[in-house]
Amino acid sequence: MLFTAQVKVMPLKDLLDPQGKAVLGGLQLLGFNQVHDVRIGKFIELHIEANNKEAAFQLASEAAKKFLANQVMEVFEVNIF
């Protein structure tokens, strides 16, 4: 079966996010003063051939741990569809 894995990778909450700070500054310069914080991450979609949803989840999680996310600085979330 073919599954779609969506992997969301975000910087750890305790780490500075310079890209997010730059976007926040730009938004506030444009008058979006209601925005108080911005965090920039990555969204990755994988199309996986697997026997079942659990196997697809395992494969996507392993890919995220080993290659897609830097676990020293980032956290990830995997969803399978």
C-alpha positions in Angstrom: 0.0 0.0 0.0 1.1 3.6 -0.6 1.0 6.0 2.4 1.7 9.7 2.7 3.8 10.7 5.7 3.8 14.3 6.7 6.8 15.3 8.9 6.8 18.6 10.7 10.2 19.7 12.1 10.4 22.6 14.4 13.2 24.2 16.4 13.2 23.4 20.2 11.2 25.9 22.1 14.3 26.9 24.3 16.4 27.7 21.2 16.6 31.1 19.5 14.9 31.1 16.1 16.6 33.9 14.1 14.5 33.3 11.0 11.4 33.5 13.1 12.6 36.7 14.7 13.3 38.2 11.3 9.8 37.3 10.1 8.3 38.7 13.3 10.1 42.0 12.7 8.9 42.2 9.1 5.3 41.5 10.1 5.4 44.2 12.8 6.9 46.7 10.3 3.9 45.9 8.1 1.5 46.7 10.9 0.7 43.1 12.1 1.2 44.1 15.8 -1.1 41.4 17.1 1.6 38.8 16.2 3.8 38.2 19.2 6.0 35.3 18.2 7.0 33.4 15.0 8.7 30.1 14.8 9.9 28.8 11.4 10.2 25.1 10.7 10.1 22.6 7.9 7.2 20.5 6.4 8.3 17.3 4.6 6.0 15.0 2.7 7.1 11.4 2.0 5.3 8.8 -0.1 6.0 5.4 1.4 5.3 1.9 0.2 4.5 -0.2 3.3 2.4 -3.1 4.3 0.4 -1.1 6.9 0.1 2.3 8.5 2.3 1.3 11.5 5.1 0.2 9.2 4.9 3.5 7.3 5.0 5.4 10.6 8.1 3.5 11.7 9.9 4.2 8.4 9.0 7.9 8.4 10.0 8.2 12.1 13.3 6.5 11.4 14.0 8.8 8.4 13.2 11.8 10.6 15.5 10.7 13.4 18.4 9.8 11.1 18.2 12.5 8.4 15.3 14.9 8.3 15.6 16.5 11.8 18.6 17.4 13.9 17.4 16.2 17.3 20.0 18.3 19.1 18.1 21.5 17.9 14.8 20.3 16.5 11.7 18.2 17.4 9.6 16.4 14.8 6.0 15.1 14.5 5.0 12.4 12.0 1.4 11.9 10.6 0.5 9.1 8.2 -2.4 9.3 5.8 
